[in-house]
Amino acid sequence: MAFDDSVPLPRLLLRMAEFFRDESCGQCVPCRVGTVRQEEALHRIVERTGADAAGDIALLREVGRAMRDASICGLGQTAWNAVESAIDRLGAYE
């Protein structure tokens, strides 16, 4: 997918997080809980428009690492990738 500057990246990431939360089978804790925590943190970031998001970004990184390292399937292992890319490569929240 390609997007221009008119697409609000935080809202797009939130929609992806909602998708992963919905698709999680719930079998393993890292994915079952991690996808929910990821979505909650992105909701807080989107709703704060312009406020400091450093705490939620730290939480997203911690949850993302746990999901990547401990989930038993590919969904849980990759659910964090889009958010990580947005933060690290695009500076979405800086």
Secondary structure as UniProt FT lines:
FT   TURN            5..6
FT   HELIX           9..23
FT   HELIX           29..47
FT   TURN            48..50
FT   HELIX           54..70
FT   HELIX           74..78
FT   TURN            79..80
FT   HELIX           81..88
FT   TURN            92..93
//
